[in-house]
Amino acid sequence: MIIVNYHNVLPEAPNRLYQLLGREWVAQDEFDRQIAALRERFKIVPLAAIVDAIRRGEQIPRACAITFDDGNFGAYKYGLPVLEKYRIPATFFVITQHVRENGRYAPYYCDRIEAMLQLTTQTRLDLSDFGYDVMSLSRDEEKTAFFKEFRRRIKVTPVNEKKQIDLCLEQQLGVPEEKLAPFLEHEAYRLMGWDELVELRRRGHEIGSHTRTHPSLSQIDASALELEICGSYRDLKEKLGLQEISFAYPFGKPKHISDAAIAMVQAAGYNSGLTMKEGENTPATNLYKLRRMDFRSIKQLYF
């Protein structure tokens, strides 16, 4: 039983830097081809069906579930029509404090950094106090090189140091909020609102938790774990009236998932926890360590 993970679906990249960064998105026409190919080779079922099968110690032959992380608006606007074309169910894992409400939302952290890099007029960035090289930002390729290293390292940076880095970035890049906000309104960066999530449920799709703010769960203390994991569970019950809720660990790799986080997910009442460790799921798989793969891995293994 396999679980395929996506993030965003768009008609095209919004700008050259977005394309160079290799963001976690797929073009709508390619997404259509991928879903059609998966449908030919597998029996696509709701995630809940796989969870229930494992709970009963059973196997669903050739089962495949589709998931989306982060709650991107493009998954709703451009992904949903493809899913409905093929009558495919999916589960959407949302960052509950980033869900758009009353026209406002907190942008995803990396989107905000990318926006600052895109809009800055500065040609040099000095984060040498935090172990980075002094970097040129004169060309998109240089911005891309910095951002990829930054994105990899910031995931495991201690919270207090991360706050210092954020402040340093904002001061050096010098992009005012009145420029950032319109940039982040582009649909490539926009996140869904509660209305879209209600509509997804109405159309037969599942909504799950991806924490409240998307931290690396191995890098935060017990109090923060409770806020991120139990807090997002309460958010979804309150806003959507959910009873059975699944959880997707931010970043999903073992170094971002602690034993304490897994225990908290189970204690909070979630029915499952999804990682990004590759491989199939069997009746013996731990429900709080379910495996997922992106389409590239699926293609290499099964096509």
Secondary structure as GFF3:
##gff-version 3
##sequence-region A 1 303
A	DSSP	beta_strand	2	6	.	.	.	ID=ss1
A	DSSP	beta_strand	8	10	.	.	.	ID=ss2
A	DSSP	alpha_helix	16	20	.	.	.	ID=ss3
A	DSSP	beta_strand	25	27	.	.	.	ID=ss4
A	DSSP	alpha_helix	28	41	.	.	.	ID=ss5
A	DSSP	beta_strand	43	44	.	.	.	ID=ss6
A	DSSP	alpha_helix	47	55	.	.	.	ID=ss7
A	DSSP	beta_strand	63	70	.	.	.	ID=ss8
A	DSSP	alpha_helix	73	74	.	.	.	ID=ss9
A	DSSP	pi_helix	75	79	.	.	.	ID=ss10
A	DSSP	alpha_helix	80	85	.	.	.	ID=ss11
A	DSSP	beta_strand	90	94	.	.	.	ID=ss12
A	DSSP	three_ten_helix	96	98	.	.	.	ID=ss13
A	DSSP	alpha_helix	109	119	.	.	.	ID=ss14
A	DSSP	beta_strand	124	126	.	.	.	ID=ss15
A	DSSP	three_ten_helix	128	130	.	.	.	ID=ss16
A	DSSP	beta_strand	134	136	.	.	.	ID=ss17
A	DSSP	alpha_helix	140	154	.	.	.	ID=ss18
A	DSSP	alpha_helix	159	173	.	.	.	ID=ss19
A	DSSP	alpha_helix	177	183	.	.	.	ID=ss20
A	DSSP	alpha_helix	194	202	.	.	.	ID=ss21
A	DSSP	beta_strand	206	209	.	.	.	ID=ss22
A	DSSP	three_ten_helix	217	219	.	.	.	ID=ss23
A	DSSP	alpha_helix	222	225	.	.	.	ID=ss24
A	DSSP	pi_helix	226	230	.	.	.	ID=ss25
A	DSSP	alpha_helix	231	240	.	.	.	ID=ss26
A	DSSP	beta_strand	246	248	.	.	.	ID=ss27
A	DSSP	three_ten_helix	254	256	.	.	.	ID=ss28
A	DSSP	alpha_helix	259	268	.	.	.	ID=ss29
A	DSSP	beta_strand	272	274	.	.	.	ID=ss30
A	DSSP	alpha_helix	295	302	.	.	.	ID=ss31
###
